[in-house]
């Protein structure tokens, strides 16, 4: 990364740390009440982090474009019109609170007996990770609620930062690697001084092991994680024809987290069953945009690219709320001309709500031949080098 890009990363780390602290400084009553922010049906647990992130990024650069589901209408007014990536502005794609439905249930249980104490105090008085895993699933390092920001500059993904609200773990995917870093207690002011350099020096470099190194069988390579929890998603998945047989036995989770889903392909999943690939099943851009930095920067045991990404284009695509769930190359943001490949964010200007743009994308281990060969049989386009 260039010097200015490292500064952007530091600012995003600071924004997520601030959002985490603000959420944990709030009471159960504050986080669970409805507020008029954004679409009007928002809970405090969604609004508090988003406002904090937005304010901190604006203070750093008022011209940068921040895209969230609540703020995309404002962002659309300044959306880039030029397809030349060099002329496109700095853009941050953000999911302020992923797994908010599960987080709401968790906080109602946690604060039922004491709705006025701070969330952070309540978490410190129990084992929140065990509670989460009992209510939902393990490991909380992947399945827990998160906040995420991904930076796109001049047609390239520069970095992604993800913070786990319950674990206090922060993940950064950038040109120096994919790191995991444990924050201090939520009220410790030292967290506000955290930088990318500190994470790279003292964090843990996450491993994304290959099929060969893990000793996966062909059947192990077929286990996957995707979203199948609402009407239309199962039909959309079936039309991809990734499986000739019934795929239900290979679905690891049907309502998984969005931004941290690539972590299922990391060592964090090792004791919780094999995962061969993850899939964005016609999901919104805020769910899968953050994956791209992991694909770009995760390394295998030989120092090569650990992950590969493929875009699925269906001949007769399904729609959700008027949006295509899979995009043909002519409508895709993954653009390539000759030797030039880049993200064309300007294409999203055609949508009134850019955050609603959807895609089908598979991310898999680089040597998962069992799935890669299926993708190639259907001529699904590899987009690993497009970002």
Buried (B, 14 or more C-beta within 10 A) or exposed (E): BEEEBBBBBBBBBBBBBBBBBBBBBBBBEBBBEEBEBBEEEBBBBBBBBBBBBBEBBEEBBEEBBBBBBBBBBEBBEEBBEEBEBEEBBBBBBBBBBBBBEBBBEBBEBBBEEBBEBBBBBBBEEEEBBEBBBEEBBBBBBBBBBBBBBBBBBBBBBBBBBBBBBBBBBBBBBBBBBBBBBEBEEBEEEEBEEBBBEBBBEEBBEBBBBBBEBBEBEEEBBBBBBBBBEEEBBBEBBEBBEBBEEEBEEBBBBBBBBBBBBBBBBBBBBEEBEBBBBBBBBBBBBBBBBBBBBBBBBBBBEEEEBBBBBBBBBBEEBBEBEEBBBBBEEEBBBBBBEEEEBBBBBBBBEEBEBBBBBBBBBBBBBBBBBBBBEBBEEEEBBBBBBBB
